Amino acid sequence: MGQAHYIAKSFKDVVAATPPLNNALPGNLHYGTRVDTSTVRPYGLLDVKELDRRYHSGGSAFVRYEVTLTVVGRQWVEEVGVILDQFAAAFNEVTSPAAFALPSFTGQIMLVRCQGTTLTESVDQVQEAGKDIMVGTITWIILTQETELILV
């Protein structure tokens, strides 16, 4: 069974432990793709998808996940880009070789590799009070090694 919830919790832990990020997202970081329309901007949406799983001996598997962080901001173009840059810097620091782990991982899941793939910024199709809403995304591919409990 996938461990996407540990990856999502780790991202939330990184935000909570990094004051500039925590302050940059007054609307918080949410797991999923939707929030209530009254949510304060800027806020973050986190989506974690299991891409594939390759089993090997010893009851473990290599599992690839796609993690997408979407930041929904106000009308200022720079705001979303600054937040994405801050998050990338914080996340890259957590996954550096010196600290090769994510905060919420247990003994059953180990980070093997993290690779940033894309960063985009755009104007949302919806406007609020005649003003544009800025949206930016950053995506990582995360490879984990997961040990599965085998009941006999």
C-alpha positions as CSV (number, residue, x, y, z in Angstrom):
1,M,0.0,0.0,0.0
2,G,1.3,3.4,-0.9
3,Q,2.5,5.9,1.6
4,A,1.3,9.1,-0.1
5,H,-0.1,10.4,3.2
6,Y,3.4,10.4,4.8
7,I,4.7,12.4,1.9
8,A,1.8,14.9,2.2
9,K,2.4,15.2,6.0
10,S,6.1,15.7,5.4
11,F,5.4,18.6,3.1
12,K,3.0,20.1,5.7
13,D,5.7,19.6,8.4
14,V,8.3,21.4,6.3
15,V,5.9,24.4,5.9
16,A,5.1,24.4,9.7
17,A,8.8,24.3,10.6
18,T,9.8,27.0,8.1
19,P,8.6,30.4,9.4
20,P,8.9,32.2,6.0
21,L,6.8,29.6,4.3
22,N,4.3,29.4,7.1
23,N,3.9,33.2,7.0
24,A,3.8,33.2,3.2
25,L,0.7,30.9,3.2
26,P,-1.9,32.6,5.5
27,G,-4.5,30.4,3.9
28,N,-2.4,27.3,4.9
29,L,-1.3,24.3,2.9
30,H,-4.2,21.9,2.1
31,Y,-4.0,18.3,0.9
32,G,-6.2,17.9,-2.2
33,T,-7.2,20.0,-5.1
34,R,-10.0,22.2,-3.7
35,V,-10.7,24.5,-0.8
36,D,-13.6,26.5,0.4
37,T,-14.1,29.7,-1.6
38,S,-13.6,31.8,1.6
39,T,-10.0,30.5,2.1
40,V,-7.6,33.4,2.5
41,R,-5.0,33.7,-0.3
42,P,-2.3,32.9,-0.8
43,Y,-2.8,29.2,0.0
44,G,-1.2,26.0,-1.1
45,L,-2.8,22.8,-2.6
46,L,-0.8,19.6,-2.3
47,D,-1.5,16.6,-4.6
48,V,0.4,13.3,-4.3
49,K,0.0,10.6,-6.8
50,E,1.7,7.2,-6.9
51,L,3.1,6.7,-10.4
52,D,4.5,3.1,-10.2
53,R,5.7,0.4,-7.9
54,R,8.5,-2.1,-8.5
55,Y,8.8,-5.0,-6.1
56,H,12.0,-6.7,-5.2
57,S,13.2,-9.3,-2.8
58,G,12.9,-8.8,0.9
59,G,9.3,-7.6,1.0
60,S,10.0,-4.1,-0.2
61,A,9.3,-2.0,-3.3
62,F,10.6,1.1,-5.0
63,V,7.7,3.5,-5.5
64,R,7.7,6.7,-7.5
65,Y,5.3,9.5,-6.6
66,E,4.5,12.8,-8.3
67,V,4.1,15.6,-5.8
68,T,2.5,18.8,-7.1
69,L,2.3,22.0,-5.0
70,T,-0.1,24.6,-6.4
71,V,0.0,28.1,-4.9
72,V,-3.0,30.3,-5.4
73,G,-2.2,33.9,-4.8
74,R,-3.6,37.3,-5.1
75,Q,-3.2,39.6,-8.1
76,W,0.5,40.3,-7.6
77,V,2.6,38.5,-10.2
78,E,5.7,38.3,-7.9
79,E,3.9,36.8,-4.9
80,V,3.4,33.3,-6.3
81,G,6.9,33.0,-7.7
82,V,8.5,34.1,-4.4
83,I,6.5,31.5,-2.5
84,L,7.4,28.7,-4.9
85,D,11.0,29.7,-4.8
86,Q,10.9,29.6,-1.0
87,F,9.2,26.2,-0.9
88,A,11.7,24.7,-3.4
89,A,14.6,26.0,-1.3
90,A,13.2,24.6,1.9
91,F,12.3,21.3,0.3
92,N,15.7,20.9,-1.4
93,E,17.4,21.5,1.9
94,V,15.4,18.8,3.6
95,T,16.3,16.3,0.9
96,S,19.9,17.2,0.6
97,P,22.4,14.3,1.1
98,A,23.2,15.6,4.6
99,A,19.6,15.3,5.7
100,F,18.3,12.6,3.4
101,A,14.9,12.1,5.0
102,L,11.5,13.7,5.2
103,P,10.1,14.6,8.6
104,S,7.1,12.3,8.7
105,F,8.6,9.2,7.2
106,T,8.6,6.1,9.4
107,G,10.8,3.0,9.4
108,Q,8.7,1.6,6.6
109,I,9.4,4.3,4.1
110,M,12.8,5.7,3.1
111,L,13.5,8.6,0.6
112,V,15.8,7.4,-2.1
113,R,15.7,10.4,-4.5
114,C,13.8,13.6,-5.1
115,Q,13.9,15.5,-8.4
116,G,12.3,18.8,-9.2
117,T,10.7,18.7,-12.6
118,T,8.6,21.8,-13.5
119,L,7.7,25.2,-12.2
120,T,4.9,27.2,-13.9
121,E,3.1,30.4,-13.2
122,S,-0.1,31.6,-14.8
123,V,-3.2,33.7,-14.4
124,D,-6.3,31.7,-13.3
125,Q,-9.3,31.7,-15.6
126,V,-11.4,33.0,-12.8
127,Q,-11.3,36.6,-11.6
128,E,-12.3,38.0,-8.2
129,A,-13.8,41.6,-8.2
130,G,-12.3,42.1,-11.6
131,K,-8.7,41.2,-10.5
132,D,-6.7,38.3,-11.7
133,I,-5.9,35.4,-9.4
134,M,-2.3,34.2,-9.9
135,V,-1.6,30.4,-9.8
136,G,1.8,28.7,-9.7
137,T,2.8,25.0,-9.5
138,I,6.0,23.1,-8.8
139,T,6.3,19.4,-9.3
140,W,8.7,16.8,-7.9
141,I,9.2,13.2,-8.6
142,I,10.0,11.3,-5.4
143,L,11.4,7.8,-5.3
144,T,10.9,5.9,-2.1
145,Q,11.8,2.4,-0.8
146,E,8.9,1.0,1.1
147,T,8.9,-2.1,3.3
148,E,5.6,-3.9,3.4
149,L,4.5,-6.0,6.3
150,I,3.9,-9.6,5.2
151,L,1.5,-11.5,7.4
152,V,2.0,-15.3,7.5
